[in-house]
């Protein structure tokens, strides 16, 4: 296994535990309206940052022939410029969300987006040039710090009001992302200043390597990477912003809080598996399907825990609406685990361009179901969620089969 596997997996697992703890904090200490505002604003920030990055963290891993620090510096500067000229688009999203003061929503999204952009690049950079400690800490520190800050804010400000009156959750998330962005300093240090033990460790590992990893590359054009990123971001943002627009902040809080917890599992697979495989110089023997089944079991277990918590009355009565979302989201995220486990294959098998176009098509269908379907026919929130889950389950299963054949 690559040397980055253990620290990246440990950091991601601690991050997962922190996310689970934060979910409990959201359910116990915050109202659905507060969670809805936080989730929609953070999703807008994620869309903005992701579009500005244009999949630069993934390209930084796939293009192993490039000097990593120079590539990271170049990617960060280009991403910040894209963040600036995409500001009007984010402003329209803030207005469309209907979350109150659009200027405040936009300002919080800008702060979160810039910090998150730097953190995501730092995660990929540490896989290339960081020490094992850096690979783990860059993943675990931000969510742990954000969860701790959320608890402290809820205790110190019990009468904080709703929405953006005192955005404890947004402040907590910003603190966490800024802490993670600190690791981008590695991009501005020389190789000898950064981690002198890393080069020695890598050179000592090479003689023991029995087989080199297959070559990887990212042949997608800048325009296609931007289009792929745009479709990913628009799909996620369409869900996050259309739900409060169609069904209210409370329904959005139920959906987005649960989705935040369950979707972290496929994200864990992508960061602790697919990205590590791409960054490794040695071949990996573990099969993607083994990783996918293990992650799916974890998603199923989390869904069962939420169901038991609702049935046992452990959660506040305000959160009983979660029951309509549990199993549709579980099926969706189980299928997402299989796609995430095979995410390195397009770059190793030379099908990254075809894969990108398939993802764009899938995202367009998802956006149509999110935005157009409620206008075409009258739907309840639970029925709408069932449609989305069925579509994603079928689409992601098809994409997994296509990748597995490669």
C-alpha positions, 0 to 999 in steps of 0.5 A: 500500500502507498505510504500515504494510505495510513495517515490519509485514512486515519485523518479522514476517519477522525474527520468522519467522527467529527462530522458525525459528532457535528451532526449530533450537535446540529440535531440537539443544539440548533433548530432546523431553520439555523441548519437550513441557512448554514447548509444552503450557504455552505453549499453555495460556498462549496459550489463557488470554490469548486468552480474556481478550482476547476478540479485543480486538486485532482489534476495536481495528483494525476499529473505526477510529472509536474513539480508539485509545489510550483503546480500548487502555487500556480493552481492556487493563484488561478483559482483565486482569480476565478473566485473573483470573477465568479462573484456575480454568479455567487451573488445570484445564488444568494438572491435565489436562495431566499435566505434573507439578507443576500449580501450577508449570505454572499459575504459568508459564502465568499469567506468560506469559499476562499478558505475551503479552496485553499484547504482542498488544494492543501490536501492534495499537496500534502499527498505529494510533498507532505510528511505523514503527520501533515497528510493526516492532520490536514484532514482531521484538524478543520472538522474537529476544530469546527465541531468544537467551535459549534458546541462552544458557540451554542453553549455561549449564545443560547439566545442567538436567534434564527438564520443570520442573526448570530451565525454560530455555525458559519463562524465555526466552519470558517474557523475550521477551513482557515486552519486547514488552509494553513498547510498551503504554506508548503507550496511556498517553501523550498523542498529542503525547508518543507519536509526534509524527511519526506525525500529520504523516506521516499527514496528508501521506499523505492528499492522495496517497491515490487511494481510501479503504479500505472501511469496517470494523466489528465488529458481533459482540456481546461474548458472541459474541466471547467464544464465538469466542475460547473455541472457538479457544482450546479447539481449540488447547489440546485438541490441545496438552494431549490429545496428551501425555495420550494419546501421551506427552510425546515425541510431543507434543514432535514434534507441537507443535515442528513445528506451532509452526514451520509455524503461524507462516506463517499467523500472519505473514499475519494480522499483516502482511497482514490486520491491516494492511489493517484498520488502513489508511485507504487501499485496498489493491490486492494480492489476498488470493489472491496473498498466500495462494499466496505464504504456502503456498509458504513453508509447503511449502518449510519442510516440505521442509526438515524432510523433508530434514533428517530424511532426511539425518540432520542432526537427532538420532535422538530427533527422527526421529518428526517424519517422521509429522507433516510432510506432514499439518501442511504441508497443514493450514497451507497451507489456514490461509494462505488463511483468514488472507489473507481474514481482513479481509473479514468486517469489511469485507463485514458478515459478521463474525457469520456468519463467527464462527459458522462458525468456532465450528462448525469448532472444535467438530468439531476438539475432538471429533476431538482428545478424543473420537476416541481414546476411541472407537477405538484410534488411533496418533498418526500416524493421529490426526494424519491425521484431524485434518489431513484435517478441517482441510484440508476445513474451511478450504478451505470457509471460504476459498471462502465468504469469497472469494465475498463 
